[in-house]
Amino acid sequence: MAIDHESPFKELRLKNRRIMGGGGPEPEEEAASAAYRDQWPRWLQPLLSARFFAHCTTHSDSHRSGECNMFCLDCSAAAGTGALCSLCLARDHHDHHTIQIRRSSYHDVIRVSDIQRFMDIAGVQTYVINSARVVFLNERPQQQKPGCGGKAASASANLCEVCARSLLDNFRFCSLGCKVIGCSPDAAKARNWLLRATAAASDGNASSSSALRNADRKQSFTPPTPPSMPAKRRKGIPHRAPFGSLIVEY
């Protein structure tokens, strides 16, 4: 899902507690959480939660200041470091590892050639936008057309394991954020919940469609009122012309 306010890297604690003694997670759970945290770069969570394409507050008085669409991988752990503008980049980060964020349909994307040098993006759906292959940072809400219900999602055999967005067959996630959540120790539990929610929504849509069909069937037993036809003019009685029988003689 979109990772805006809550970090996916904080320690995941299972709700199952020991029956006797209460206590916290078992050592196996602690090891799984630590391995989960270590598999991601330290800058990934700040990258996913940063707000890009806003005007820079540091250089708001400068006419050269533009939108914040840059990100420094080396300084991401510093307090207050997030999206950067071109002036921020030139002043304090000119010799650092930086990446540029782009926009597609009001969503943040990053080029595959830029991000794959620093992390593994295997399993994430890629897209070609303006002749460049990109990946989305966070999950995008999938809008359904009115009346389609769950048909759009069920039509695709392969869905994102986190948000159920339609994907190509050889991908598992629609964005980097979904991959982070999908690889967590609680991912299986989240997927099961998602499948149940999707199935319930599909059943509700099917019930609504069945009710509509039954209503239409009941209405079909009542014969429709025939359309009114315009009255035809009655043919008049023929009459002989008043001078038709006269014979003119010369």
Secondary structure, DSSP 8 states (H G I E B T S, - for coil): ---SSS-TTS----S--BTTTB----HHHHHHHHHHHHTS-TTHHHHHH---SSB-STTTT-TT--B--EEESSSTTSTT--EE-HHHHHHH-TTS-EEE-EEETTEEEEEHHHHTTTS--TTB--EEETTEEEEESS-------TTTTTHHHHH-S-B-TTT--B--TT-SBSBHHHHHHHTSTTHHHHHHHHHHHHHHHHHHHHHHHHHHHHHHHHHHTS-------------------TTTT-----
